[in-house]
Amino acid sequence: MNNPVTLALTEAWGCYSEEIDEPYEIRVSLPKAFPPVEGYPVIYVLDGNAYFQFVRDAIRLQSKNALKTFVEAAIVVGIGHPGEDEEVSKRRFYDFTAPAEAYHYSERLKRLNVEREYGGALKFLTFLETRLKPEIERRYRVDERKQALFGHSLSGLFTLFTLFTKPTTFQTYLAISPSIWWNDYELLLYN
C-alpha cells in the first residue's frame, strides 16, 4: 500500500539558481502559532533531501517547551537537490566545495573513481544570499536577526566555509561532523 505522506504546515516548491544553472527543491515548515511581531527565526537546512524532516521534527518537539529547551518555534527551510542518488552526490560535491587551484583526493574518493566537478561554493552561497533568502523573506514573516545555517558532512564543510568567508550571512552556524578533511584540510586556511 503506497500512500503519499503529507507533512502538516509544510510547503514545497522549486527555486532556480541562475548562478549555477540548476534547480533546487525547497521545503518549508511553518510553525503553528501566529508569528511574533519581529517574525520567526529561520533555519536553512542543507541536504534538505536527507535532513529537512529531521530538523523540522526536532524544532517542533523542542519548541513546545521553549522555556526549558531555549528552542523557539522557527521556520525550517530544506534546500534539496533533485534527482537520483548519483546526481545528488555530484551536485553536492560541486555546491559544497570551495574553488581551488588544485584538488587533492582522499584514498576513499580515489577508489570511487567518479567524475565530479568541484568548487561551486561561492556560486551556491550567492544563490542563498541573493535568491533564496530574499524569496523566503518575501513569502514569510521572518526575523532577519535570527537566521541559522545547518549542514552535515559535506554540507557541514560548506557551513564552515560560509562562516569563515561571509560570517554575517547567518547569525548561527550548525556544522555537524563537517568534512574538514576535504582537499587536504584546505578549510583550515580560511580560519
C-alpha positions as CSV (number, residue, x, y, z in Angstrom):
1,M,0.0,0.0,0.0
2,N,1.7,3.2,-1.2
3,N,0.0,6.3,0.2
4,P,1.7,9.7,-0.2
5,V,2.8,11.3,3.1
6,T,1.8,14.9,3.7
7,L,3.6,16.9,6.4
8,A,1.3,19.4,8.2
9,L,2.1,23.1,7.7
10,T,4.8,22.3,5.1
11,E,5.1,23.7,1.6
12,A,7.3,22.5,-1.3
13,W,8.3,24.5,-4.3
14,G,11.2,24.8,-6.7
15,C,13.8,27.6,-6.9
16,Y,16.1,28.0,-9.8
17,S,19.7,29.2,-9.4
18,E,20.9,31.3,-12.4
19,E,24.4,31.3,-10.9
20,I,24.7,27.5,-11.1
21,D,22.1,27.0,-13.8
22,E,20.3,24.3,-11.8
23,P,17.0,23.9,-9.8
24,Y,16.7,23.2,-6.1
25,E,13.8,21.6,-4.2
26,I,12.7,23.8,-1.4
27,R,10.6,22.5,1.6
28,V,9.4,25.0,4.2
29,S,7.9,24.1,7.5
30,L,5.9,26.8,9.3
31,P,5.1,27.0,13.0
32,K,1.5,26.6,14.1
33,A,1.3,29.9,16.0
34,F,1.0,33.3,14.5
35,P,4.4,34.9,14.0
36,P,5.8,37.2,16.7
37,V,6.0,40.9,15.8
38,E,9.7,40.6,14.8
39,G,9.0,37.5,12.7
40,Y,10.1,33.9,13.1
41,P,13.7,32.7,13.3
42,V,14.7,30.7,10.2
43,I,16.8,27.6,10.0
44,Y,18.2,26.8,6.5
45,V,18.9,23.1,6.2
46,L,21.4,22.0,3.5
47,D,21.0,18.5,2.1
48,G,17.3,19.1,2.5
49,N,16.5,15.7,0.9
50,A,18.0,14.0,3.9
51,Y,17.8,16.3,6.8
52,F,14.7,18.5,6.4
53,Q,12.2,16.3,8.2
54,F,14.6,15.5,11.0
55,V,15.3,19.2,11.7
56,R,11.6,20.1,11.3
57,D,10.6,17.5,13.8
58,A,13.3,18.4,16.3
59,I,12.4,22.1,16.2
60,R,8.6,21.3,16.6
61,L,9.3,19.0,19.5
62,Q,11.8,21.1,21.4
63,S,9.9,24.4,20.8
64,K,6.9,23.0,22.7
65,N,8.8,23.6,25.9
66,A,10.9,26.7,24.9
67,L,11.3,27.9,28.5
68,K,13.3,24.7,29.3
69,T,14.9,24.0,25.9
70,F,15.6,27.6,24.7
71,V,14.4,26.4,21.2
72,E,12.0,28.9,19.6
73,A,9.3,28.0,17.1
74,A,11.0,28.6,13.7
75,I,10.6,28.3,10.0
76,V,12.7,25.4,8.7
77,V,13.8,25.6,5.1
78,G,15.1,22.5,3.4
79,I,17.3,23.0,0.4
80,G,17.5,19.8,-1.7
81,H,19.0,18.6,-4.9
82,P,16.6,17.0,-7.3
83,G,17.4,13.7,-9.0
84,E,18.6,10.2,-8.1
85,D,21.4,9.4,-5.6
86,E,24.4,9.7,-8.0
87,E,23.1,13.0,-9.5
88,V,22.5,14.4,-6.0
89,S,26.0,13.3,-4.9
90,K,27.6,15.1,-7.9
91,R,25.7,18.3,-7.2
92,R,26.6,18.2,-3.5
93,F,30.3,18.0,-4.3
94,Y,30.0,21.0,-6.6
95,D,27.8,23.1,-4.4
96,F,29.6,22.5,-1.1
97,T,33.3,22.7,-2.1
98,A,35.3,25.9,-2.4
99,P,37.1,26.8,-5.6
100,A,40.8,25.8,-5.6
101,E,43.7,25.8,-8.0
102,A,44.1,22.0,-7.5
103,Y,42.2,19.3,-5.7
104,H,43.8,16.6,-3.6
105,Y,41.6,13.5,-3.3
106,S,41.4,11.2,-0.3
107,E,42.0,7.5,-0.9
108,R,38.3,6.8,-0.4
109,L,37.4,9.2,-3.3
110,K,40.2,7.8,-5.5
111,R,38.7,4.3,-5.1
112,L,35.2,5.5,-6.1
113,N,36.7,6.7,-9.4
114,V,33.8,9.0,-10.1
115,E,34.0,12.1,-12.4
116,R,32.8,15.1,-10.5
117,E,33.0,18.9,-10.7
118,Y,34.1,20.8,-7.6
119,G,34.4,24.4,-6.5
120,G,30.9,25.9,-6.7
121,A,30.6,27.0,-3.1
122,L,30.8,30.7,-3.9
123,K,28.1,30.4,-6.6
124,F,25.9,28.4,-4.2
125,L,26.4,31.0,-1.5
126,T,25.5,33.7,-3.9
127,F,22.3,31.8,-4.7
128,L,21.5,31.6,-1.0
129,E,22.1,35.3,-0.4
130,T,20.6,36.8,-3.5
131,R,17.8,34.4,-4.5
132,L,16.7,32.0,-1.7
133,K,16.9,34.2,1.4
134,P,15.1,37.1,-0.3
135,E,12.4,34.8,-1.5
136,I,11.9,33.3,2.0
137,E,11.7,36.9,3.4
138,R,9.2,37.8,0.7
139,R,6.9,34.8,1.4
140,Y,7.0,34.6,5.2
141,R,7.4,36.8,8.2
142,V,11.0,36.3,9.3
143,D,13.3,37.7,11.9
144,E,16.3,38.7,9.8
145,R,18.4,38.8,13.0
146,K,17.8,35.1,13.8
147,Q,18.8,33.0,10.8
148,A,20.8,29.8,11.0
149,L,22.6,27.6,8.5
150,F,22.6,23.8,9.2
151,G,24.8,21.3,7.4
152,H,26.1,17.8,7.9
153,S,29.2,16.2,6.4
154,L,30.0,17.9,3.1
155,S,27.3,20.5,3.7
156,G,28.8,21.0,7.1
157,L,32.0,21.9,5.3
158,F,30.1,24.5,3.3
159,T,28.5,25.8,6.6
160,L,32.0,26.4,8.0
161,F,33.2,27.9,4.6
162,T,30.3,30.4,4.9
163,L,31.1,31.2,8.5
164,F,34.8,31.8,7.6
165,T,34.3,33.7,4.4
166,K,31.0,35.6,4.9
167,P,30.2,35.4,8.6
168,T,27.3,38.0,8.6
169,T,25.3,35.9,6.1
170,F,23.7,34.0,9.0
171,Q,23.8,34.6,12.8
172,T,24.1,30.9,13.8
173,Y,26.1,28.1,12.1
174,L,25.4,24.5,12.9
175,A,28.1,22.3,11.3
176,I,27.6,18.6,12.2
177,S,30.5,16.3,11.5
178,P,31.9,18.6,8.8
179,S,34.1,17.1,6.1
180,I,37.1,19.3,7.1
181,W,39.4,16.6,5.5
182,W,38.3,17.8,2.1
183,N,41.1,18.9,-0.3
184,D,43.8,18.2,2.2
185,Y,42.2,20.3,5.0
186,E,42.1,23.5,2.9
187,L,39.3,24.9,5.2
188,L,41.9,25.4,7.9
189,L,43.5,28.1,5.6
190,Y,40.3,30.2,5.9
191,N,40.3,30.4,9.6
